[in-house]
Amino acid sequence: MQGKKLPAGLHRDTLAVRTALEPSQYGENSEALYLTSGFVQSDSETMARRFANPQEGFTYGRTSNPTVTSFEQRLAAMEGTEAAIGASTGMGAILMLCMGLLKAGDHVICSRSVFGSTMNLFGKEFGKFGVETTFVSQTDVAQWRAAVRPNTRLLFAETPTNPLTDVCDIRALADIAHGCGALLAVDNCFCSPALQRPTELGADLVIHSGTKYLDGQGRVMAGAICGPSRLIVDVFGPVVRTAGMTLSPFNAWVVLKGLETLNIRMQAQSANALAVARFLERHPAVSRVYYPGLESHPQHELAMRQQSGLGGAVVSFDVRGTDPQSMRTNAFHVVDSSQVMSIATNLGDTKSIITHPATTSHGRLTEDQRQAAGIGQGLIRLAVGLEHIDDIKADLLRGLDTLA
Ligand SMILES: *Cc1c(COP(=O)(O)O)cnc(C)c1O
């Protein structure tokens, strides 16, 4: 399936707007949305050829669709990988990754700080199929090296993490993976290719939740894996065809258009986030701010090297309190005093979102597990959007300046 003919050497910003399949016979300027489950074939020979090799053309929507292919080509161009494959959700992409690469008896090394559902998939669900996972520190590379076994097939990382924005060293993890014949997959949800391109640092595969910044406006669920054609086409393609975690054409179309503004949104939202982080650091009711763009962040220099000099749009902070109960009361007060930001648990939206991780995303952990993960009752996470910075600051001050 041919992409639009473009000159070589275009900048990434241009590829984000221009990469797609050829327009249809009508010459539409904005990429078309093909809502169809099946594709009519000209004759039996063509049909047979396409069934034997899906790269030859479209047959059935579970296998591929032109709008989905345009999204995949554009995302791959932005990540700098040979290919990409869409999935119904970010978790669908991780399921596809595991189904394609792992079998009973294999071993995975995964950061202890990855997205909660990712933890459950590796820790619980795949255990049922005889895949064992060792969870290690996000930041201590020695723990990753020490966890390697003869049957280690996959290292899985996410950086920066949710909600504490811990950063891992992608190049160091890639070296460990390749030293033991394993692959490194990086969940690039928080940075997106606008800030961080893990394969340039040695990662083999990049995972996306398109639900977050790729769409960027909180409209649809989507996911993807980016990587070399030999894995995307030959390993993951058959998994999607048989298991059916296919990306819907409508959702692919929404995210395809979202990608056109990804870079400019990430620049603007990161700038807003840095300003919010600096402002919070100076507020007396705040005891600690977690943001890779701050000099006080433990992996600030690594983050600036890995993330195009930007911190991303997620900022977390602890409000003061004398004990867990008072911290929680104070955190709830700050969240509930906001009149502009949304109280919600997702992120990656142009609308700023404020949330209390200890009672939402991390609510099912025991207090001890939460302590170990560093998720205190005073912790608040902001996914900073595109509102005017002064309005975001004022919204936070409504609660911070009126704490008892
Ligand atoms: C949201 C998220 C996912 C899962 O994506 P869905 O599209 O919700 O399935 C995976 N990883 C990270 C880091 C996320 O934030």
PDBQT file of the ligand as one rigid body, heavy atoms in Angstrom, charges set to zero:
ROOT
HETATM    1  C1  LIG A 501      -3.367   5.342  29.443  1.00  0.00    +0.000 C 
HETATM    2  C2  LIG A 501      -2.083   4.630  29.358  1.00  0.00    +0.000 A 
HETATM    3  C3  LIG A 501      -2.005   3.347  28.799  1.00  0.00    +0.000 A 
HETATM    4  C4  LIG A 501      -3.220   2.595  28.314  1.00  0.00    +0.000 C 
HETATM    5  O1  LIG A 501      -3.813   3.216  27.235  1.00  0.00    +0.000 OA
HETATM    6  P1  LIG A 501      -5.380   3.007  26.902  1.00  0.00    +0.000 P 
HETATM    7  O2  LIG A 501      -5.501   3.677  25.579  1.00  0.00    +0.000 OA
HETATM    8  O3  LIG A 501      -6.147   3.648  28.016  1.00  0.00    +0.000 OA
HETATM    9  O4  LIG A 501      -5.610   1.545  26.843  1.00  0.00    +0.000 OA
HETATM   10  C5  LIG A 501      -0.768   2.749  28.710  1.00  0.00    +0.000 A 
HETATM   11  N1  LIG A 501       0.337   3.366  29.162  1.00  0.00    +0.000 NA
HETATM   12  C6  LIG A 501       0.302   4.584  29.704  1.00  0.00    +0.000 A 
HETATM   13  C7  LIG A 501       1.558   5.227  30.176  1.00  0.00    +0.000 C 
HETATM   14  C8  LIG A 501      -0.898   5.266  29.832  1.00  0.00    +0.000 A 
HETATM   15  O5  LIG A 501      -0.933   6.490  30.396  1.00  0.00    +0.000 OA
ENDROOT
TORSDOF 0
